[in-house]
């Protein structure tokens, strides 16, 4: 094997051959490759979906509309105010509180919200088209357009009375008499009327709807100690002793008997017609119940001082829910 001298070194020929081959392989490189591609198409941005504007930081979202808010201000509807209850609204609009619960689909009649709007006329009645009716002998009375109230159910005649009982109950002249003589208050107070008279049975003409045909009597025989004052006294205040009889001022049906209305104590409300309600407050004992039919002169309660400073009867007459002076309708004493 031959040798070659490289500088000071003698190397075998095969070693030089290996070094030359290795140098050539390290110097080789791949040919450059040009990569071409189809230019990318522009992509449209996704559509922007509008979303409800978020309230500014630190503020609350607006409250949801209360039931019936779309009817606010319309005739035949009432917007609940602070301190209102279903019972008070019924009294102020001349309605039965049960009707208000039904017309407005109230789940809990003890809960209404300020700003809530309630229907206070029967469904299907155009309250704006109904005109107010005149009150005979009462002068001009401002009223709300709420005349179209359904008539009360038929009132049956009272159960047959014995001859002695019939003689004890005073007779009230018919409404058509030219001069109506006031009933003897002392005789009414002394009349032995049953303390709790059940609703009579049978059939009879319905309660009269016309105010001209209603006949009224005084609900108690005591002295009148305060007259009507729309701003301070919405009725008459009649004195008496605890236990004195309180009489229904006219034929009708009890729409409330209880003590839930603040300021009235033990209260009875009677509906007499499509127009009139009467209220009897501060009683000691209630002798009737809800939905009971009562007749003029029937004992419905005993006078007391519930929610009052002294024994008294607070008596109201409401025409379409608006208090009017009862003295204009009651016979002269």
C-alpha positions as CSV (number, residue, x, y, z in Angstrom):
1,X,0.0,0.0,0.0
2,X,1.4,3.4,-1.0
3,X,1.9,6.4,1.2
4,X,1.7,10.0,0.5
5,X,3.4,12.7,2.5
6,X,1.2,15.5,3.7
7,X,3.3,18.1,5.4
8,X,5.2,16.4,8.0
9,X,2.9,13.4,7.9
10,X,2.9,10.3,5.8
11,X,-0.6,9.0,5.3
12,X,-1.8,5.9,3.6
13,X,-3.5,6.5,0.3
14,X,-6.8,5.0,1.5
15,X,-7.0,7.5,4.3
16,X,-6.7,10.4,1.9
17,X,-9.4,8.8,-0.2
18,X,-11.8,8.6,2.7
19,X,-11.2,12.2,3.7
20,X,-11.8,13.4,0.1
21,X,-15.2,11.5,-0.1
22,X,-16.3,12.8,3.3
23,X,-15.6,16.4,2.3
24,X,-17.6,16.1,-0.9
25,X,-20.6,14.7,0.8
26,X,-20.6,17.5,3.5
27,X,-20.4,20.2,0.8
28,X,-23.4,18.9,-1.1
29,X,-26.8,20.5,-0.5
30,X,-30.4,20.2,-1.7
31,X,-31.5,22.3,-4.5
32,X,-33.8,25.2,-3.5
33,X,-37.5,24.5,-3.9
34,X,-39.9,27.4,-4.6
35,X,-43.4,26.8,-3.1
36,X,-46.3,28.5,-4.8
37,X,-49.9,28.5,-3.4
38,X,-53.3,30.0,-4.3
39,X,-53.7,33.4,-2.7
40,X,-56.2,33.3,0.3
41,X,-59.6,34.8,-0.2
42,X,-60.6,37.5,2.3
43,X,-63.0,36.2,5.0
44,X,-66.0,38.4,6.0
45,X,-66.2,39.1,9.7
46,X,-69.1,37.4,11.6
47,X,-72.3,39.4,11.8
48,X,-72.8,41.5,15.0
49,X,-75.9,40.5,16.9
50,X,-77.4,43.3,18.9
51,X,-77.9,42.6,22.6
52,X,-79.8,44.5,25.3
53,X,-77.7,47.3,26.6
54,X,-76.2,46.4,29.9
55,X,-76.9,48.9,32.7
56,X,-74.0,51.1,33.6
57,X,-71.8,49.8,36.4
58,X,-73.3,50.5,39.8
59,X,-76.9,50.8,38.5
60,X,-79.8,48.3,38.6
61,X,-81.7,46.9,35.7
62,X,-85.1,48.6,35.1
63,X,-87.9,46.9,36.9
64,X,-90.4,44.7,35.1
65,X,-93.8,46.2,34.3
66,X,-96.4,45.5,36.9
67,X,-99.5,43.6,36.0
68,X,-102.0,45.7,34.1
69,X,-99.6,48.6,33.6
70,X,-100.8,48.9,30.0
71,X,-104.3,49.9,31.3
72,X,-103.1,52.7,33.6
73,X,-105.3,55.8,33.3
74,X,-108.1,54.1,31.4
75,X,-111.7,54.3,32.6
76,X,-112.7,51.3,34.7
77,X,-109.2,50.7,36.0
78,X,-107.5,51.7,39.2
79,X,-103.8,52.1,39.9
80,X,-102.7,50.8,43.4
81,X,-101.3,53.5,45.7
82,X,-99.3,53.2,48.9
83,X,-101.5,51.9,51.7
84,X,-104.2,50.4,49.4
85,X,-105.7,46.9,50.0
86,X,-108.1,45.0,47.8
87,X,-110.8,45.6,50.4
88,X,-110.3,49.4,50.5
89,X,-110.2,49.6,46.7
90,X,-113.4,47.6,46.6
91,X,-115.0,50.1,49.0
92,X,-113.7,53.1,47.1
93,X,-115.0,51.8,43.8
94,X,-118.3,50.4,45.0
95,X,-117.5,46.8,44.2
96,X,-117.4,43.4,46.0
97,X,-113.8,42.6,46.8
98,X,-114.4,39.0,45.6
99,X,-115.3,40.4,42.2
100,X,-112.0,42.4,42.1
101,X,-110.1,39.2,42.9
102,X,-111.8,37.3,40.1
103,X,-111.7,40.0,37.5
104,X,-107.9,40.5,38.0
105,X,-107.0,36.8,38.6
106,X,-105.3,37.6,41.9
107,X,-103.6,34.6,43.5
108,X,-103.4,36.3,46.9
109,X,-106.1,39.0,47.6
110,X,-103.9,40.2,50.5
111,X,-101.0,41.2,48.3
112,X,-101.1,44.0,45.7
113,X,-98.2,46.1,44.6
114,X,-98.0,49.9,44.4
115,X,-98.3,50.8,40.7
116,X,-100.3,47.6,39.8
117,X,-103.4,48.4,37.8
118,X,-106.6,46.6,38.6
119,X,-109.9,46.3,36.7
120,X,-112.7,47.7,38.8
121,X,-115.6,47.2,36.4
122,X,-116.9,43.9,35.0
123,X,-115.1,42.6,31.9
124,X,-116.8,43.6,28.7
125,X,-118.2,46.8,30.2
126,X,-117.3,50.1,28.5
127,X,-116.9,52.3,31.6
128,X,-116.3,55.4,29.5
129,X,-119.6,55.1,27.8
130,X,-121.6,54.9,31.1
131,X,-123.1,58.1,32.5
132,X,-123.6,58.9,36.1
133,X,-127.2,58.8,37.4
134,X,-128.7,61.5,39.6
135,X,-129.4,61.1,43.3
136,X,-132.9,62.2,44.1
137,X,-132.9,65.1,46.6
138,X,-129.1,64.9,46.9
139,X,-128.2,67.8,44.5
140,X,-125.3,67.5,42.1
141,X,-122.9,64.7,43.1
142,X,-119.6,64.2,41.4
143,X,-119.2,60.6,40.4
144,X,-116.8,58.3,38.6
145,X,-117.9,56.5,35.4
146,X,-118.5,53.2,37.2
147,X,-122.3,52.8,37.0
148,X,-122.3,49.5,35.1
149,X,-122.1,47.2,38.1
150,X,-123.9,43.9,37.8
151,X,-127.1,43.7,39.8
152,X,-127.2,41.8,43.0
153,X,-128.5,38.3,43.1
154,X,-132.2,37.9,43.9
155,X,-133.2,38.7,47.4
156,X,-135.7,36.3,48.9
157,X,-138.5,37.5,51.1
158,X,-137.9,37.1,54.9
159,X,-139.1,34.0,56.7
160,X,-142.7,34.2,57.9
161,X,-142.9,36.0,61.2
162,X,-145.3,35.4,64.0
163,X,-148.0,37.9,64.7
164,X,-146.2,39.3,67.7
165,X,-143.0,39.7,65.9
166,X,-144.7,41.3,62.9
167,X,-146.3,43.8,65.2
168,X,-143.0,44.7,66.8
169,X,-141.2,45.5,63.6
170,X,-142.0,49.0,62.3
171,X,-143.6,49.3,58.9
172,X,-141.7,51.5,56.3
173,X,-144.0,53.4,53.8
174,X,-143.4,52.6,50.2
175,X,-141.1,54.8,48.1
176,X,-144.0,56.2,46.0
177,X,-145.6,57.9,49.0
178,X,-145.3,61.7,48.6
179,X,-144.3,62.4,52.2
180,X,-142.3,59.7,54.0
181,X,-142.7,59.7,57.7
182,X,-139.5,58.7,59.6
183,X,-139.8,55.4,61.5
184,X,-139.9,55.5,65.3
185,X,-136.2,55.1,66.2
186,X,-137.0,53.9,69.7
187,X,-139.4,51.3,68.4
188,X,-136.7,50.0,66.0
189,X,-134.1,49.8,68.8
190,X,-136.6,47.9,71.0
191,X,-137.7,45.5,68.3
192,X,-136.9,41.9,69.2
193,X,-135.0,41.0,66.0
194,X,-133.0,37.8,65.9
195,X,-129.3,38.4,66.5
196,X,-128.1,36.4,63.5
197,X,-130.7,36.0,60.8
198,X,-129.7,33.3,58.2
199,X,-130.1,34.1,54.5
200,X,-133.8,33.5,53.6
201,X,-134.7,31.0,50.9
202,X,-137.2,31.1,48.1
203,X,-137.6,33.4,45.1
204,X,-138.3,37.1,44.9
205,X,-137.7,40.0,42.6
206,X,-134.1,41.2,42.4
207,X,-132.8,44.1,44.5
208,X,-134.0,47.3,42.8
209,X,-131.3,48.9,40.6
210,X,-132.9,52.3,40.5
211,X,-131.9,54.7,43.2
212,X,-135.4,56.3,43.0
213,X,-136.9,53.1,44.4
214,X,-134.6,52.5,47.4
215,X,-136.1,53.2,50.8
216,X,-133.7,54.0,53.6
217,X,-134.0,54.0,57.4
218,X,-131.6,55.2,60.1
219,X,-129.2,52.4,61.1
220,X,-129.2,53.4,64.8
221,X,-131.4,55.4,67.2
222,X,-128.7,57.3,69.0
223,X,-127.9,61.0,68.8
224,X,-126.0,62.3,65.8
225,X,-122.6,63.5,67.1
226,X,-120.8,64.2,63.9
227,X,-122.1,65.0,60.4
228,X,-120.7,64.3,57.0
229,X,-117.5,66.1,56.0
230,X,-115.9,64.8,52.9
231,X,-112.4,65.8,54.1
232,X,-112.6,64.6,57.7
233,X,-115.7,62.4,58.2
234,X,-116.9,60.3,55.2
235,X,-120.3,59.5,56.9
236,X,-122.3,60.1,60.0
237,X,-121.2,59.3,63.6
238,X,-124.1,58.1,65.8
239,X,-123.8,57.8,69.6
240,X,-125.0,54.9,71.6
241,X,-124.2,52.3,74.3
242,X,-122.2,49.1,73.8
243,X,-124.5,46.4,72.5
244,X,-127.1,48.8,71.0
245,X,-128.6,47.4,67.8
246,X,-127.1,48.3,64.4
247,X,-129.7,47.9,61.6
248,X,-129.4,47.5,57.9
249,X,-130.4,50.8,56.3
250,X,-131.9,49.0,53.3
251,X,-132.4,45.7,51.5
252,X,-129.2,44.2,50.2
253,X,-126.5,41.6,50.5
254,X,-123.4,41.6,52.8
255,X,-120.2,41.9,50.8
256,X,-117.9,42.1,53.8
257,X,-118.1,41.3,57.5
258,X,-114.8,41.5,59.3
259,X,-112.0,43.7,60.7
260,X,-109.4,43.9,58.0
261,X,-110.0,47.5,57.0
262,X,-107.8,49.7,59.2
263,X,-109.6,52.5,61.0
264,X,-113.1,50.9,60.8
265,X,-112.8,48.2,63.4
266,X,-115.5,45.4,63.1
267,X,-117.1,46.4,59.9
268,X,-120.1,45.4,57.8
269,X,-120.5,46.5,54.2
270,X,-123.9,45.9,52.5
271,X,-124.5,46.3,48.7
272,X,-128.0,47.6,48.0
273,X,-128.0,48.0,44.3
274,X,-125.8,48.5,41.2
275,X,-125.0,52.0,42.7
276,X,-125.1,52.0,46.5
277,X,-123.1,50.5,49.3
278,X,-123.5,51.2,53.0
279,X,-120.8,50.7,55.7
280,X,-121.3,50.2,59.4
281,X,-118.1,50.5,61.5
282,X,-116.7,50.2,65.1
283,X,-119.1,47.4,66.0
284,X,-118.7,45.3,69.1
285,X,-120.2,42.2,67.5
286,X,-121.0,41.2,64.0
287,X,-124.2,39.3,63.5
288,X,-124.0,38.6,59.7
289,X,-121.6,37.0,57.4
290,X,-120.3,37.5,53.9
291,X,-122.8,37.0,51.1
292,X,-125.8,36.9,53.5
293,X,-129.0,38.6,52.3
294,X,-130.3,41.2,54.7
295,X,-133.6,43.2,54.8
296,X,-134.1,46.8,55.8
297,X,-134.3,47.1,59.6
298,X,-132.6,43.8,60.2
299,X,-130.2,43.8,63.1
300,X,-126.7,43.2,61.6
301,X,-124.4,44.1,64.4
302,X,-124.1,45.5,68.0
303,X,-122.6,48.9,68.5
304,X,-119.2,49.1,70.1
305,X,-115.8,50.9,70.1
306,X,-113.6,48.7,68.0
307,X,-110.8,50.9,66.5
308,X,-112.5,54.0,68.0
309,X,-112.1,56.1,71.2
310,X,-115.7,55.7,72.3
311,X,-118.8,53.6,71.6
312,X,-120.3,54.8,68.3
313,X,-121.5,53.8,64.9
314,X,-119.8,55.3,61.9
315,X,-122.2,55.0,59.0
316,X,-121.3,55.6,55.4
317,X,-123.3,55.7,52.2
318,X,-121.2,55.3,49.0
319,X,-122.5,56.0,45.5
320,X,-120.3,54.2,43.0
321,X,-117.6,54.1,45.7
322,X,-117.7,57.8,46.4
323,X,-118.9,58.8,49.9
324,X,-122.0,61.0,50.0
325,X,-123.9,62.6,52.8
326,X,-126.2,59.9,54.2
327,X,-128.5,62.6,55.7
328,X,-129.6,63.5,52.1
329,X,-131.0,60.0,51.7
330,X,-132.3,59.2,55.2
331,X,-135.7,60.3,56.4
332,X,-135.8,63.4,58.6
333,X,-135.8,62.7,62.3
